[in-house]
Amino acid sequence: MPIYFDNAATSWPKPPAVRAALDEYFSDAGGNPGRSGHQMSIAAARLVENSREWLAEFFNVKDPSRIVFTHNATHALNLAIYGLLRPGDHVVTTSIEHNSVMRPLRHLEASGVQVTVVPCRPDGTLDLDRLDDAVRPRTRLVVTTHGSNVVGTLMPIKEVAELARDRNALYLVDAAQTAGAVPIDVQELGIDLAAFSGHKGLLGTTGTGALYIREGVTLRPLMRGGTGSDSAHETQPDFLPDVHESGTLNVAGIAGLGAAVRFVREIGADVVRAHEQKLVSQLIAGLRRIPGITIYGPGDATLQCGVVSFNVDGATPSEAGLILDEQFGIMARTGLHCAPSAHRTLGTFPTGTVRFSFGWFNTTAEVEVSLEALRKIASWAARKRGVATWTG
Ligand SMILES: Cc1ncc(COP(=O)(O)O)c(C=O)c1O
């Protein structure tokens, strides 16, 4: 059996209930939701609204219409960032963000939005005092990841939310890596906006995501078009979720996402978190025993999500990744992980790292097999370098 350690890119496998939900859509509800009054359209609308309600409940969102479906977390982040920021506004972010935050911000910077990037420590952790120093009276938005996709570092999002609120700024959380894998209660955490991937920890299919928008926060839409509502008017409806859901939705994917969320809810995000923490601890402890391996990030499972980055001395990340895949059937992601600034923070730019990212379906036995493979790779790399340090 192949070993899939690339759940931070997209999770695999998906629960059988997700396939069943896709099947249900295609066989019983294949219409376009909200567009017609016939039964297939109504059935499709019901699938979409059920999924919205399940997602809302999962993140403790009182009003489901404040969950907007998107194609992925990138789409959700763009909707929040472009929907809020105007020339003259100031935005604060951190140096470990994914390009789905960095690229929109850098693009807006060219049209007069001021951007401050707070440097994180080399393990990806954030110094809250530095964040506090960066916030100004014109700061409209603070945006941070919840869990780094490179080293897994978890951000103190409750504290950041408090800091942003005290300074009259809104707080957008990039929860691409944590939704479904770390408990998130938006009320309790005091988050204003949160971008979710539907296809990573939430275990839905690719092409799904969502944005949570707190009551009282209004965003300009990214797109305008048909919504199936208010059709007599040529202007965009102004009510949620329709204002941000122009065009035909990915109904099959959204139905699958609803089934996936129910699956994760039944397990419990806290149980998923504990499982991934166990795998991370096991991997880090094993890697520490292998000469020639450098681990990046906190190196402490309590401080990171299910993501671990490392390098093997004498092998480039892509060499190590290729051997893991071709010789051992272990799928990992290597390189810069769409986060060049994060790698600059770690000191691993431009070659990057090897990243293992875990999900609910990974096991301790798989981690053991991968550690054995890495022992062999490190030993080979040491021989290649002519360094006789191998003791394993
Ligand atoms: C931290 C982070 N933010 C955003 C994204 C973008 O997510 P999506 O692939 O759903 O667009 C990713 C994807 O890996 C990510 O890791």
The ligand as an SDF file (V2000), in Angstrom:
LIG
                    3D

 16 16  0  0  0  0  0  0  0  0999 V2000
   -1.8270   27.8330    4.7760 C   0  0  0  0  0  0  0  0  0  0  0  0
   -2.5510   27.6870    3.4800 C   0  0  0  0  0  0  0  0  0  0  0  0
   -3.3500   28.6710    3.0800 N   0  0  0  0  0  0  0  0  0  0  0  0
   -4.0480   28.5970    1.9240 C   0  0  0  0  0  0  0  0  0  0  0  0
   -3.9430   27.4980    1.1030 C   0  0  0  0  0  0  0  0  0  0  0  0
   -4.7470   27.4250   -0.1480 C   0  0  0  0  0  0  0  0  0  0  0  0
   -5.6890   26.4260   -0.0290 O   0  0  0  0  0  0  0  0  0  0  0  0
   -6.4850   25.8890   -1.2760 P   0  0  0  0  0  0  0  0  0  0  0  0
   -5.5960   24.8360   -1.8900 O   0  0  0  0  0  0  0  0  0  0  0  0
   -7.7330   25.2990   -0.7020 O   0  0  0  0  0  0  0  0  0  0  0  0
   -6.7250   27.0290   -2.1590 O   0  0  0  0  0  0  0  0  0  0  0  0
   -3.1060   26.4490    1.4630 C   0  0  0  0  0  0  0  0  0  0  0  0
   -2.9320   25.2870    0.5770 C   0  0  0  0  0  0  0  0  0  0  0  0
   -2.1130   24.4480    0.7540 O   0  0  0  0  0  0  0  0  0  0  0  0
   -2.4120   26.5370    2.6960 C   0  0  0  0  0  0  0  0  0  0  0  0
   -1.6180   25.5610    3.0970 O   0  0  0  0  0  0  0  0  0  0  0  0
  1  2  1  0
  2  3  1  0
  2 15  2  0
  3  4  2  0
  4  5  1  0
  5  6  1  0
  5 12  2  0
  6  7  1  0
  7  8  1  0
  8  9  2  0
  8 10  1  0
  8 11  1  0
 12 13  1  0
 12 15  1  0
 13 14  2  0
 15 16  1  0
M  END
$$$$
